[in-house]
């Protein structure tokens, strides 16, 4: 009963840990977003501050007709943009989606999402599907499982501590074995002589006399 209860508690803790997801936003002006050609910046004067280049504003968007490269570490990704024609999304070297804006109207919308990626480092390439396609990129959101990071750190720390403890146990066992070996040698030296050995000693002593 107690064992079953412990398993349930551990399972619930693991489930709650794995649900701790954190979203991060990369705006079109983020240094993590790499443009492979000249760009045109769209900015609403009512939302942009003088220092907009160092901030993250969804009130800005960047227009280009060349590929956009974004690297991130996470388990989910969402891309928001608008395009005059098709857009190809390539994730980690594989084409994963061809998107066409269903209602081209200069409205930024969700163009690509992936919620089944393995947690880790990824590279997303956003490219025009044809030479006349213009991409108006606004922002990208990626999700990081912070609990997984904590579990990995805890596992590494636990492994190190366990390894040190195991080495200590081996050292203590070696010391105990050496002590037992020494005691055995002392006991062997103190074994009393048998009857035949006693008779031989008596004969030797009589002959000398």
DOVOTOR-964349 format. One record per residue: residue number from 1; residue in one letter; chain; x, y, z of N, C-alpha, C, CB in turn. Coordinates in nm, 3 decimals, always signed. Glycine has a CB too. Example, Ala and Ser with C-alpha at 12.3 -4.5 7.8 and 13.67 -1.06 7.14 Angstrom:
  num  residu  chaine      nc1      nc2      nc3     cac1     cac2     cac3      cc1      cc2      cc3     cbc1     cbc2     cbc3
    1       a       A   +1.319   -0.569   +0.780   +1.230   -0.450   +0.780   +1.320   -0.330   +0.780   +1.131   -0.447   +0.905
    2       s       A   +1.285   -0.225   +0.708   +1.367   -0.106   +0.714   +1.290   +0.003   +0.787   +1.408   -0.060   +0.572
***
This chain:
  num  residu  chaine      nc1      nc2      nc3     cac1     cac2     cac3      cc1      cc2      cc3     cbc1     cbc2     cbc3
    1       x       A   +0.083   -0.120   +0.000   +0.000   +0.000   +0.000   +0.087   +0.126   +0.000   -0.094   +0.000   +0.122
    2       x       A   +0.187   +0.124   +0.092   +0.277   +0.240   +0.102   +0.358   +0.256   -0.025   +0.370   +0.227   +0.223
    3       x       A   +0.400   +0.141   -0.082   +0.479   +0.147   -0.206   +0.396   +0.207   -0.319   +0.529   +0.008   -0.245
    4       x       A   +0.270   +0.165   -0.329   +0.183   +0.218   -0.434   +0.161   +0.367   -0.418   +0.048   +0.146   -0.433
    5       x       A   +0.144   +0.411   -0.293   +0.126   +0.554   -0.266   +0.249   +0.632   -0.306   +0.094   +0.577   -0.119
    6       x       A   +0.369   +0.577   -0.278   +0.493   +0.646   -0.313   +0.506   +0.661   -0.464   +0.615   +0.571   -0.258
    7       x       A   +0.469   +0.554   -0.537   +0.476   +0.560   -0.684   +0.382   +0.667   -0.738   +0.441   +0.422   -0.746
    8       x       A   +0.262   +0.676   -0.680   +0.166   +0.777   -0.725   +0.217   +0.918   -0.699   +0.030   +0.758   -0.655
    9       x       A   +0.279   +0.938   -0.582   +0.332   +1.071   -0.549   +0.443   +1.108   -0.645   +0.384   +1.074   -0.404
   10       x       A   +0.535   +1.013   -0.673   +0.645   +1.040   -0.766   +0.592   +1.070   -0.905   +0.742   +0.921   -0.771
   11       x       A   +0.493   +0.993   -0.949   +0.435   +1.016   -1.083   +0.371   +1.153   -1.092   +0.331   +0.908   -1.116
   12       x       A   +0.302   +1.196   -0.987   +0.238   +1.327   -0.989   +0.341   +1.438   -0.991   +0.146   +1.344   -0.869
   13       x       A   +0.450   +1.420   -0.918   +0.556   +1.521   -0.917   +0.621   +1.531   -1.055   +0.662   +1.488   -0.811
   14       x       A   +0.644   +1.416   -1.119   +0.704   +1.418   -1.253   +0.612   +1.486   -1.353   +0.736   +1.275   -1.300
   15       x       A   +0.481   +1.459   -1.343   +0.385   +1.519   -1.434   +0.381   +1.669   -1.418   +0.246   +1.462   -1.412
   16       x       A   +0.381   +1.717   -1.293   +0.378   +1.862   -1.270   +0.506   +1.927   -1.316   +0.354   +1.892   -1.122
   17       x       A   +0.619   +1.854   -1.303   +0.747   +1.912   -1.344   +0.752   +1.928   -1.495   +0.864   +1.824   -1.296
   18       x       A   +0.700   +1.826   -1.567   +0.707   +1.831   -1.712   +0.611   +1.935   -1.772   +0.676   +1.695   -1.769
   19       x       A   +0.520   +1.989   -1.692   +0.424   +2.085   -1.744   +0.470   +2.230   -1.728   +0.292   +2.067   -1.674
   20       x       A   +0.590   +2.251   -1.677   +0.640   +2.386   -1.656   +0.705   +2.438   -1.784   +0.741   +2.389   -1.538
   21       x       A   +0.623   +2.489   -1.873   +0.670   +2.540   -2.001   +0.677   +2.692   -1.998   +0.578   +2.493   -2.115
   22       x       A   +0.780   +2.746   -2.063   +0.800   +2.892   -2.067   +0.814   +2.937   -2.212   +0.926   +2.933   -1.983
   23       x       A   +0.740   +3.041   -2.250   +0.745   +3.094   -2.386   +0.841   +3.213   -2.396   +0.604   +3.136   -2.432
   24       x       A   +0.915   +3.219   -2.505   +1.004   +3.331   -2.533   +0.971   +3.386   -2.672   +1.155   +3.288   -2.524
   25       x       A   +0.975   +3.517   -2.686   +0.941   +3.582   -2.812   +1.065   +3.644   -2.876   +0.834   +3.690   -2.791
   26       x       A   +1.084   +3.616   -3.004   +1.190   +3.680   -3.082   +1.123   +3.772   -3.183   +1.281   +3.574   -3.155
   27       x       A   +1.140   +3.902   -3.163   +1.081   +3.998   -3.255   +1.164   +4.007   -3.383   +1.069   +4.137   -3.188
   28       x       A   +1.110   +4.072   -3.485   +1.182   +4.084   -3.612   +1.313   +4.161   -3.598   +1.095   +4.150   -3.716
   29       x       A   +1.326   +4.242   -3.493   +1.450   +4.319   -3.473   +1.549   +4.249   -3.382   +1.417   +4.455   -3.415
   30       x       A   +1.518   +4.126   -3.338   +1.607   +4.053   -3.247   +1.736   +4.011   -3.319   +1.536   +3.928   -3.191
   31       x       A   +1.849   +4.018   -3.250   +1.976   +3.974   -3.310   +1.975   +3.825   -3.346   +2.092   +4.002   -3.215
   32       x       A   +1.884   +3.749   -3.286   +1.876   +3.605   -3.315   +1.814   +3.578   -3.452   +1.797   +3.534   -3.207
   33       x       A   +1.750   +3.680   -3.509   +1.689   +3.666   -3.641   +1.788   +3.717   -3.745   +1.553   +3.745   -3.650
   34       x       A   +1.829   +3.628   -3.836   +1.931   +3.662   -3.935   +1.866   +3.676   -4.073   +2.044   +3.555   -3.938
   35       x       A   +1.881   +3.793   -4.132   +1.830   +3.819   -4.267   +1.944   +3.802   -4.366   +1.767   +3.963   -4.277
   36       x       A   +1.919   +3.732   -4.475   +2.025   +3.702   -4.572   +2.035   +3.805   -4.683   +2.002   +3.566   -4.633
   37       x       A   +1.956   +3.912   -4.675   +1.963   +4.016   -4.777   +1.914   +4.147   -4.718   +1.880   +3.977   -4.902
   38       x       A   +1.912   +4.251   -4.801   +1.862   +4.381   -4.755   +1.717   +4.370   -4.712   +1.877   +4.487   -4.866
   39       x       A   +1.679   +4.451   -4.614   +1.543   +4.443   -4.560   +1.479   +4.581   -4.558   +1.545   +4.383   -4.417
   40       x       A   +1.349   +4.579   -4.543   +1.272   +4.702   -4.526   +1.197   +4.692   -4.396   +1.175   +4.726   -4.646
   41       x       A   +1.214   +4.791   -4.309   +1.150   +4.786   -4.179   +1.019   +4.864   -4.182   +1.244   +4.842   -4.070
   42       x       A   +0.914   +4.799   -4.138   +0.784   +4.865   -4.122   +0.766   +4.896   -3.974   +0.667   +4.776   -4.176
   43       x       A   +0.740   +5.022   -3.944   +0.726   +5.062   -3.805   +0.615   +5.164   -3.791   +0.858   +5.118   -3.751
   44       x       A   +0.528   +5.138   -3.694   +0.421   +5.232   -3.663   +0.477   +5.340   -3.570   +0.298   +5.159   -3.597
   45       x       A   +0.481   +5.467   -3.614   +0.538   +5.574   -3.529   +0.469   +5.585   -3.394   +0.529   +5.707   -3.601
   46       x       A   +0.347   +5.539   -3.384   +0.275   +5.549   -3.256   +0.321   +5.444   -3.155   +0.127   +5.535   -3.280
   47       x       A   +0.386   +5.338   -3.202   +0.429   +5.232   -3.111   +0.580   +5.225   -3.096   +0.378   +5.100   -3.158
   48       x       A   +0.655   +5.277   -3.193   +0.800   +5.265   -3.188   +0.865   +5.376   -3.107   +0.857   +5.265   -3.328
   49       x       A   +0.957   +5.337   -3.020   +1.037   +5.432   -2.942   +1.166   +5.462   -3.017   +1.068   +5.376   -2.800
   50       x       A   +1.236   +5.569   -2.981   +1.363   +5.601   -3.050   +1.464   +5.487   -3.040   +1.423   +5.727   -2.991
   51       x       A   +1.460   +5.408   -2.932   +1.556   +5.299   -2.914   +1.498   +5.164   -2.960   +1.599   +5.290   -2.766
   52       x       A   +1.410   +5.165   -3.060   +1.341   +5.044   -3.102   +1.435   +4.933   -3.143   +1.248   +5.075   -3.214
   53       x       A   +1.555   +4.966   -3.192   +1.646   +4.862   -3.242   +1.694   +4.770   -3.130   +1.766   +4.927   -3.310
   54       x       A   +1.685   +4.815   -3.005   +1.729   +4.732   -2.893   +1.612   +4.674   -2.815   +1.818   +4.813   -2.800
   55       x       A   +1.493   +4.687   -2.868   +1.374   +4.641   -2.796   +1.298   +4.537   -2.879   +1.281   +4.760   -2.764
   56       x       A   +1.199   +4.478   -2.816   +1.113   +4.382   -2.885   +0.974   +4.442   -2.898   +1.108   +4.246   -2.811
   57       x       A   +0.941   +4.484   -3.020   +0.811   +4.548   -3.045   +0.736   +4.468   -3.151   +0.828   +4.695   -3.091
   58       x       A   +0.619   +4.421   -3.115   +0.536   +4.356   -3.216   +0.472   +4.459   -3.308   +0.428   +4.270   -3.151
   59       x       A   +0.494   +4.587   -3.279   +0.444   +4.692   -3.366   +0.531   +4.715   -3.487   +0.431   +4.820   -3.289
   60       x       A   +0.641   +4.638   -3.497   +0.728   +4.648   -3.615   +0.724   +4.517   -3.691   +0.874   +4.683   -3.576
   61       x       A   +0.758   +4.523   -3.818   +0.772   +4.402   -3.899   +0.877   +4.429   -4.006   +0.635   +4.360   -3.964
   62       x       A   +0.939   +4.323   -4.054   +1.047   +4.336   -4.151   +1.010   +4.264   -4.280   +1.179   +4.278   -4.094
   63       x       A   +1.027   +4.336   -4.393   +0.992   +4.281   -4.524   +1.119   +4.242   -4.599   +0.908   +4.384   -4.606
   64       x       A   +1.118   +4.122   -4.656   +1.232   +4.074   -4.735   +1.183   +3.974   -4.838   +1.340   +4.010   -4.643
   65       x       A   +1.262   +3.958   -4.946   +1.230   +3.855   -5.045   +1.340   +3.749   -5.047   +1.214   +3.918   -5.185
   66       x       A   +1.413   +3.737   -4.937   +1.519   +3.637   -4.922   +1.496   +3.557   -4.792   +1.659   +3.705   -4.922
   67       x       A   +1.565   +3.445   -4.777   +1.545   +3.360   -4.659   +1.578   +3.430   -4.528   +1.629   +3.236   -4.672
   68       x       A   +1.509   +3.386   -4.424   +1.530   +3.433   -4.287   +1.570   +3.312   -4.203   +1.401   +3.503   -4.228
   69       x       A   +1.678   +3.327   -4.126   +1.730   +3.217   -4.045   +1.714   +3.249   -3.896   +1.878   +3.188   -4.079
   70       x       A   +1.655   +3.155   -3.821   +1.636   +3.173   -3.677   +1.680   +3.046   -3.606   +1.488   +3.208   -3.644
   71       x       A   +1.766   +3.060   -3.505   +1.808   +2.946   -3.423   +1.752   +2.963   -3.282   +1.963   +2.934   -3.419
   72       x       A   +1.706   +2.856   -3.224   +1.647   +2.861   -3.091   +1.658   +2.723   -3.026   +1.499   +2.908   -3.097
   73       x       A   +1.635   +2.719   -2.896   +1.636   +2.593   -2.821   +1.503   +2.578   -2.750   +1.754   +2.589   -2.719
   74       x       A   +1.428   +2.474   -2.786   +1.297   +2.455   -2.727   +1.229   +2.331   -2.779   +1.210   +2.576   -2.752
   75       x       A   +1.099   +2.318   -2.748   +1.022   +2.200   -2.789   +0.900   +2.238   -2.875   +0.977   +2.122   -2.667
   76       x       A   +0.871   +2.368   -2.886   +0.761   +2.415   -2.969   +0.801   +2.547   -3.034   +0.629   +2.432   -2.885
   77       x       A   +0.738   +2.578   -3.149   +0.768   +2.704   -3.217   +0.643   +2.753   -3.290   +0.887   +2.687   -3.315
   78       x       A   +0.627   +2.886   -3.293   +0.513   +2.951   -3.360   +0.568   +3.072   -3.435   +0.399   +2.993   -3.257
   79       x       A   +0.535   +3.082   -3.565   +0.588   +3.190   -3.649   +0.471   +3.276   -3.699   +0.670   +3.133   -3.769
   80       x       A   +0.487   +3.407   -3.680   +0.382   +3.502   -3.720   +0.437   +3.594   -3.829   +0.332   +3.586   -3.597
   81       x       A   +0.368   +3.596   -3.943   +0.412   +3.678   -4.056   +0.298   +3.695   -4.155   +0.536   +3.615   -4.125
   82       x       A   +0.330   +3.768   -4.261   +0.238   +3.784   -4.373   +0.321   +3.774   -4.500   +0.159   +3.922   -4.366
   83       x       A   +0.265   +3.721   -4.606   +0.342   +3.703   -4.730   +0.253   +3.727   -4.851   +0.403   +3.562   -4.735
   84       x       A   +0.316   +3.778   -4.958   +0.242   +3.805   -5.080   +0.224   +3.679   -5.164   +0.313   +3.912   -5.162
   85       x       A   +0.303   +3.575   -5.133   +0.291   +3.446   -5.203   +0.335   +3.337   -5.106   +0.378   +3.443   -5.336
   86       x       A   +0.370   +3.219   -5.157   +0.401   +3.106   -5.071   +0.530   +3.124   -4.990   +0.412   +2.982   -5.153
   87       x       A   +0.532   +3.058   -4.873   +0.649   +3.059   -4.785   +0.682   +2.915   -4.749   +0.622   +3.145   -4.656
   88       x       A   +0.811   +2.880   -4.759   +0.858   +2.746   -4.725   +0.927   +2.750   -4.589   +0.955   +2.691   -4.834
   89       x       A   +0.889   +2.659   -4.501   +0.952   +2.648   -4.369   +1.038   +2.521   -4.367   +0.844   +2.644   -4.254
   90       x       A   +1.165   +2.539   -4.333   +1.260   +2.429   -4.327   +1.313   +2.419   -4.184   +1.376   +2.449   -4.431
   91       x       A   +1.289   +2.305   -4.121   +1.331   +2.286   -3.982   +1.444   +2.183   -3.976   +1.212   +2.241   -3.893
   92       x       A   +1.559   +2.227   -3.926   +1.675   +2.139   -3.908   +1.713   +2.067   -4.037   +1.647   +2.037   -3.799
   93       x       A   +1.703   +2.140   -4.150   +1.746   +2.084   -4.277   +1.640   +2.011   -4.356   +1.857   +1.993   -4.254
   94       x       A   +1.515   +2.010   -4.306   +1.407   +1.940   -4.376   +1.290   +2.036   -4.400   +1.359   +1.817   -4.294
   95       x       A   +1.239   +2.036   -4.524   +1.120   +2.115   -4.555   +1.001   +2.054   -4.482   +1.095   +2.121   -4.709
   96       x       A   +0.934   +2.135   -4.399   +0.825   +2.081   -4.316   +0.691   +2.143   -4.349   +0.856   +2.103   -4.170
   97       x       A   +0.690   +2.258   -4.419   +0.561   +2.322   -4.448   +0.572   +2.419   -4.564   +0.508   +2.395   -4.323
   98       x       A   +0.466   +2.424   -4.646   +0.451   +2.526   -4.750   +0.323   +2.603   -4.716   +0.445   +2.462   -4.895
   99       x       A   +0.339   +2.732   -4.688   +0.225   +2.812   -4.642   +0.191   +2.920   -4.744   +0.254   +2.875   -4.505
  100       x       A   +0.063   +2.931   -4.771   +0.013   +3.040   -4.855   -0.090   +3.118   -4.774   -0.049   +2.986   -4.988
  101       x       A   -0.074   +3.249   -4.770   -0.167   +3.332   -4.695   -0.307   +3.318   -4.755   -0.122   +3.481   -4.694
  102       x       A   -0.403   +3.265   -4.677   -0.537   +3.244   -4.733   -0.608   +3.374   -4.769   -0.622   +3.168   -4.635
  103       x       A   -0.573   +3.483   -4.701   -0.637   +3.613   -4.726   -0.531   +3.724   -4.723   -0.749   +3.641   -4.621
  104       x       A   -0.454   +3.736   -4.832   -0.350   +3.840   -4.833   -0.410   +3.978   -4.810   -0.274   +3.837   -4.967
  105       x       A   -0.379   +4.037   -4.697   -0.437   +4.168   -4.665   -0.349   +4.246   -4.568   -0.577   +4.151   -4.604
  106       x       A   -0.218   +4.218   -4.571   -0.124   +4.285   -4.481   -0.158   +4.261   -4.334   -0.122   +4.435   -4.510
  107       x       A   -0.219   +4.148   -4.305   -0.250   +4.113   -4.167   -0.154   +4.004   -4.121   -0.399   +4.066   -4.153
  108       x       A   -0.083   +4.030   -4.012   +0.008   +3.930   -3.956   -0.074   +3.818   -3.894   +0.103   +3.994   -3.851
  109       x       A   -0.040   +3.694   -3.928   -0.113   +3.580   -3.874   -0.016   +3.464   -3.847   -0.225   +3.536   -3.972
  110       x       A   -0.064   +3.361   -3.777   +0.017   +3.243   -3.749   +0.035   +3.165   -3.880   -0.050   +3.153   -3.640
  111       x       A   +0.160   +3.157   -3.926   +0.188   +3.092   -4.053   +0.245   +2.951   -4.034   +0.286   +3.176   -4.134
  112       x       A   +0.309   +2.925   -3.923   +0.367   +2.793   -3.900   +0.377   +2.767   -3.751   +0.506   +2.780   -3.967
  113       x       A   +0.345   +2.643   -3.712   +0.361   +2.602   -3.572   +0.402   +2.456   -3.568   +0.231   +2.624   -3.491
  114       x       A   +0.478   +2.421   -3.466   +0.521   +2.283   -3.446   +0.526   +2.258   -3.296   +0.661   +2.255   -3.513
  115       x       A   +0.444   +2.165   -3.250   +0.435   +2.135   -3.107   +0.486   +1.995   -3.074   +0.292   +2.150   -3.059
  116       x       A   +0.551   +1.930   -3.167   +0.597   +1.793   -3.145   +0.746   +1.776   -3.168   +0.521   +1.698   -3.235
  117       x       A   +0.822   +1.883   -3.156   +0.966   +1.875   -3.175   +1.032   +1.817   -3.050   +1.025   +2.014   -3.207
  118       x       A   +1.143   +1.745   -3.065   +1.219   +1.704   -2.946   +1.281   +1.826   -2.881   +1.329   +1.601   -2.984
  119       x       A   +1.283   +1.828   -2.750   +1.340   +1.942   -2.680   +1.490   +1.951   -2.706   +1.313   +1.932   -2.529
  120       x       A   +1.534   +2.067   -2.757   +1.676   +2.084   -2.789   +1.697   +2.201   -2.883   +1.733   +1.956   -2.851
  121       x       A   +1.817   +2.207   -2.942   +1.853   +2.316   -3.033   +1.796   +2.290   -3.172   +2.006   +2.334   -3.040
  122       x       A   +1.739   +2.395   -3.233   +1.679   +2.382   -3.366   +1.714   +2.504   -3.452   +1.525   +2.367   -3.355
  123       x       A   +1.709   +2.484   -3.583   +1.732   +2.592   -3.679   +1.615   +2.597   -3.775   +1.866   +2.572   -3.756
  124       x       A   +1.551   +2.714   -3.785   +1.436   +2.732   -3.872   +1.473   +2.827   -3.985   +1.313   +2.785   -3.793
  125       x       A   +1.451   +2.782   -4.109   +1.477   +2.864   -4.227   +1.343   +2.898   -4.291   +1.572   +2.791   -4.329
  126       x       A   +1.315   +3.028   -4.304   +1.190   +3.076   -4.363   +1.224   +3.137   -4.499   +1.119   +3.182   -4.268
  127       x       A   +1.174   +3.077   -4.606   +1.214   +3.119   -4.741   +1.094   +3.148   -4.829   +1.301   +3.013   -4.805
  128       x       A   +1.108   +3.245   -4.923   +1.002   +3.268   -5.022   +0.989   +3.147   -5.113   +1.031   +3.395   -5.106
  129       x       A   +0.865   +3.111   -5.147   +0.844   +2.994   -5.233   +0.878   +3.024   -5.379   +0.699   +2.948   -5.223
  130       x       A   +0.880   +3.153   -5.417   +0.918   +3.190   -5.554   +0.980   +3.329   -5.549   +0.793   +3.187   -5.650
  131       x       A   +1.047   +3.370   -5.656   +1.120   +3.497   -5.656   +1.034   +3.620   -5.632   +1.191   +3.514   -5.785
  132       x       A   +0.906   +3.614   -5.660   +0.823   +3.734   -5.644   +0.757   +3.741   -5.506   +0.715   +3.736   -5.753
  133       x       A   +0.783   +3.641   -5.424   +0.720   +3.638   -5.292   +0.791   +3.733   -5.195   +0.721   +3.495   -5.236
  134       x       A   +0.713   +3.811   -5.124   +0.764   +3.899   -5.019   +0.716   +3.848   -4.884   +0.719   +4.047   -5.042
  135       x       A   +0.809   +3.839   -4.789   +0.776   +3.794   -4.654   +0.780   +3.914   -4.561   +0.874   +3.682   -4.606
  136       x       A   +0.673   +3.935   -4.489   +0.669   +4.039   -4.385   +0.672   +3.967   -4.250   +0.542   +4.132   -4.400
  137       x       A   +0.791   +3.956   -4.194   +0.811   +3.881   -4.070   +0.789   +3.972   -3.949   +0.952   +3.819   -4.065
  138       x       A   +0.706   +3.923   -3.854   +0.678   +4.001   -3.734   +0.749   +3.945   -3.612   +0.528   +4.006   -3.708
  139       x       A   +0.719   +3.819   -3.575   +0.786   +3.762   -3.458   +0.771   +3.611   -3.455   +0.730   +3.822   -3.329
  140       x       A   +0.853   +3.549   -3.370   +0.853   +3.404   -3.351   +0.848   +3.376   -3.201   +0.979   +3.338   -3.417
  141       x       A   +0.768   +3.277   -3.164   +0.758   +3.235   -3.024   +0.805   +3.091   -3.013   +0.612   +3.251   -2.970
  142       x       A   +0.897   +3.064   -2.919   +0.938   +2.925   -2.896   +0.920   +2.891   -2.749   +1.085   +2.903   -2.939
  143       x       A   +0.894   +2.764   -2.723   +0.863   +2.717   -2.589   +0.976   +2.631   -2.535   +0.731   +2.638   -2.589
  144       x       A   +1.014   +2.660   -2.411   +1.121   +2.586   -2.344   +1.064   +2.514   -2.223   +1.236   +2.681   -2.303
  145       x       A   +1.098   +2.386   -2.209   +1.057   +2.308   -2.092   +1.163   +2.328   -1.984   +1.039   +2.156   -2.127
  146       x       A   +1.138   +2.423   -1.892   +1.235   +2.455   -1.788   +1.254   +2.338   -1.693   +1.190   +2.578   -1.711
  147       x       A   +1.150   +2.256   -1.673   +1.161   +2.141   -1.582   +1.262   +2.041   -1.635   +1.024   +2.073   -1.564
  148       x       A   +1.266   +2.022   -1.767   +1.362   +1.929   -1.826   +1.504   +1.976   -1.799   +1.339   +1.915   -1.976
  149       x       A   +1.527   +2.108   -1.808   +1.659   +2.161   -1.779   +1.699   +2.132   -1.636   +1.664   +2.311   -1.806
  150       x       A   +1.604   +2.154   -1.542   +1.633   +2.129   -1.401   +1.660   +1.981   -1.376   +1.517   +2.176   -1.313
  151       x       A   +1.583   +1.894   -1.442   +1.602   +1.750   -1.424   +1.739   +1.708   -1.474   +1.493   +1.671   -1.497
  152       x       A   +1.781   +1.763   -1.589   +1.912   +1.729   -1.642   +2.023   +1.772   -1.546   +1.933   +1.793   -1.780
  153       x       A   +2.014   +1.892   -1.492   +2.115   +1.940   -1.399   +2.116   +1.854   -1.275   +2.090   +2.087   -1.362
  154       x       A   +1.996   +1.821   -1.222   +1.988   +1.738   -1.103   +2.044   +1.599   -1.128   +1.843   +1.729   -1.055
  155       x       A   +2.018   +1.544   -1.247   +2.068   +1.412   -1.280   +2.220   +1.411   -1.286   +2.010   +1.364   -1.413
  156       x       A   +2.278   +1.516   -1.346   +2.424   +1.525   -1.355   +2.484   +1.537   -1.216   +2.466   +1.645   -1.441
  157       x       A   +2.425   +1.624   -1.133   +2.476   +1.641   -0.997   +2.462   +1.512   -0.918   +2.402   +1.754   -0.925
  158       x       A   +2.348   +1.445   -0.932   +2.328   +1.319   -0.862   +2.426   +1.213   -0.907   +2.187   +1.270   -0.882
  159       x       A   +2.455   +1.209   -1.037   +2.551   +1.113   -1.087   +2.690   +1.136   -1.032   +2.554   +1.117   -1.238
  160       x       A   +2.730   +1.263   -1.024   +2.862   +1.295   -0.969   +2.871   +1.254   -0.823   +2.892   +1.445   -0.983
  161       x       A   +2.768   +1.292   -0.744   +2.768   +1.258   -0.602   +2.767   +1.106   -0.584   +2.647   +1.321   -0.531
  162       x       A   +2.684   +1.037   -0.664   +2.678   +0.892   -0.654   +2.810   +0.827   -0.689   +2.571   +0.838   -0.743
  163       x       A   +2.879   +0.881   -0.791   +3.009   +0.827   -0.830   +3.112   +0.843   -0.720   +3.058   +0.893   -0.956
  164       x       A   +3.114   +0.962   -0.658   +3.207   +0.986   -0.547   +3.178   +0.891   -0.431   +3.199   +1.133   -0.500
  165       x       A   +3.050   +0.874   -0.399   +3.012   +0.784   -0.289   +3.053   +0.641   -0.320   +2.861   +0.791   -0.262
  166       x       A   +3.036   +0.598   -0.447   +3.071   +0.462   -0.486   +3.221   +0.439   -0.472   +3.027   +0.434   -0.629
  167       x       A   +3.302   +0.538   -0.513   +3.447   +0.528   -0.499   +3.485   +0.518   -0.352   +3.517   +0.648   -0.564
  168       x       A   +3.417   +0.597   -0.268   +3.443   +0.591   -0.124   +3.413   +0.455   -0.066   +3.363   +0.696   -0.051
  169       x       A   +3.302   +0.395   -0.111   +3.266   +0.261   -0.062   +3.370   +0.158   -0.104   +3.126   +0.220   -0.116
  170       x       A   +3.417   +0.167   -0.230   +3.520   +0.075   -0.277   +3.649   +0.089   -0.196   +3.548   +0.098   -0.425
  171       x       A   +3.686   +0.214   -0.164   +3.808   +0.237   -0.086   +3.794   +0.178   +0.054   +3.839   +0.387   -0.077
  172       x       A   +3.678   +0.198   +0.116   +3.656   +0.143   +0.250   +3.659   -0.010   +0.247   +3.522   +0.192   +0.308
  173       x       A   +3.600   -0.070   +0.145   +3.600   -0.216   +0.133   +3.742   -0.269   +0.115   +3.512   -0.260   +0.014
  174       x       A   +3.823   -0.198   +0.037   +3.962   -0.241   +0.018   +4.040   -0.238   +0.149   +4.031   -0.153   -0.086
  175       x       A   +4.018   -0.134   +0.229   +4.087   -0.123   +0.359   +4.046   -0.237   +0.451   +4.057   +0.012   +0.426
  176       x       A   +3.916   -0.269   +0.455   +3.867   -0.379   +0.540   +3.925   -0.513   +0.496   +3.714   -0.385   +0.536
  177       x       A   +3.934   -0.535   +0.364   +3.991   -0.660   +0.315   +4.138   -0.674   +0.352   +3.975   -0.669   +0.164
  178       x       A   +4.212   -0.564   +0.347   +4.353   -0.569   +0.386   +4.369   -0.603   +0.534   +4.421   -0.435   +0.356
  179       x       A   +4.283   -0.543   +0.618   +4.290   -0.571   +0.761   +4.258   -0.717   +0.790   +4.194   -0.480   +0.838
  180       x       A   +4.157   -0.772   +0.723   +4.121   -0.913   +0.743   +4.233   -1.004   +0.698   +3.992   -0.947   +0.668
  181       x       A   +4.302   -0.968   +0.589   +4.413   -1.049   +0.539   +4.527   -1.054   +0.640   +4.463   -0.995   +0.404
  182       x       A   +4.555   -0.938   +0.703   +4.661   -0.933   +0.804   +4.625   -1.019   +0.924   +4.686   -0.789   +0.849
  183       x       A   +4.501   -1.013   +0.968   +4.458   -1.095   +1.082   +4.470   -1.243   +1.052   +4.314   -1.062   +1.119
  184       x       A   +4.438   -1.285   +0.929   +4.450   -1.425   +0.893   +4.595   -1.472   +0.900   +4.395   -1.448   +0.753
  185       x       A   +4.689   -1.386   +0.857   +4.830   -1.423   +0.864   +4.874   -1.442   +1.008   +4.916   -1.316   +0.795
  186       x       A   +4.829   -1.359   +1.100   +4.865   -1.370   +1.242   +4.811   -1.500   +1.300   +4.811   -1.250   +1.322
  187       x       A   +4.690   -1.537   +1.267   +4.628   -1.660   +1.316   +4.703   -1.782   +1.265   +4.481   -1.667   +1.274
  188       x       A   +4.744   -1.778   +1.138   +4.818   -1.891   +1.081   +4.949   -1.912   +1.154   +4.845   -1.868   +0.932
  189       x       A   +5.020   -1.804   +1.188   +5.146   -1.815   +1.260   +5.126   -1.873   +1.400   +5.212   -1.679   +1.269
  190       x       A   +5.011   -1.855   +1.459   +4.985   -1.900   +1.596   +4.920   -2.036   +1.606   +4.901   -1.802   +1.666
  191       x       A   +4.912   -2.113   +1.496   +4.849   -2.245   +1.502   +4.935   -2.339   +1.587   +4.830   -2.304   +1.359
  192       x       A   +4.878   -2.408   +1.690   +4.956   -2.500   +1.776   +5.004   -2.621   +1.697   +4.872   -2.546   +1.897
  193       x       A   +5.119   -2.676   +1.738   +5.174   -2.792   +1.669   +5.090   -2.915   +1.694   +5.318   -2.817   +1.713
  194       x       A   +5.088   -3.006   +1.599   +5.016   -3.131   +1.617   +5.097   -3.230   +1.701   +4.983   -3.193   +1.483
  195       x       A   +5.041   -3.353   +1.728   +5.107   -3.453   +1.813   +5.237   -3.502   +1.751   +5.014   -3.571   +1.839
  196       x       A   +5.236   -3.521   +1.618   +5.358   -3.569   +1.552   +5.470   -3.469   +1.565   +5.332   -3.599   +1.405
  197       x       A   +5.437   -3.342   +1.549   +5.540   -3.237   +1.561   +5.594   -3.231   +1.703   +5.482   -3.099   +1.520
  198       x       A   +5.508   -3.254   +1.803   +5.553   -3.251   +1.943   +5.649   -3.364   +1.970   +5.433   -3.259   +2.038
  199       x       A   +5.622   -3.484   +1.916   +5.711   -3.601   +1.936   +5.846   -3.575   +1.873   +5.648   -3.730   +1.875
  200       x       A   +5.848   -3.517   +1.755   +5.974   -3.487   +1.687   +6.059   -3.392   +1.770   +5.949   -3.426   +1.550
  201       x       A   +5.996   -3.291   +1.826   +6.070   -3.195   +1.908   +6.128   -3.263   +2.031   +5.979   -3.079   +1.950
  202       x       A   +6.055   -3.356   +2.093   +6.105   -3.427   +2.210   +6.226   -3.513   +2.175   +5.995   -3.513   +2.271
  203       x       A   +6.221   -3.582   +2.058   +6.334   -3.664   +2.015   +6.457   -3.581   +1.992   +6.299   -3.739   +1.891
  204       x       A   +6.440   -3.462   +1.932   +6.554   -3.374   +1.904   +6.618   -3.329   +2.035   +6.510   -3.252   +1.821
  205       x       A   +6.534   -3.294   +2.132   +6.588   -3.247   +2.261   +6.661   -3.359   +2.334   +6.475   -3.192   +2.349
  206       x       A   +6.615   -3.491   +2.323   +6.678   -3.605   +2.388   +6.813   -3.635   +2.325   +6.587   -3.728   +2.380
  207       x       A   +6.821   -3.630   +2.192   +6.948   -3.655   +2.123   +7.052   -3.552   +2.161   +6.929   -3.657   +1.972
  208       x       A   +7.014   -3.427   +2.172   +7.110   -3.324   +2.210   +7.162   -3.345   +2.350   +7.047   -3.187   +2.199
  209       x       A   +7.077   -3.393   +2.439   +7.120   -3.417   +2.576   +7.219   -3.533   +2.582   +6.999   -3.444   +2.666
***
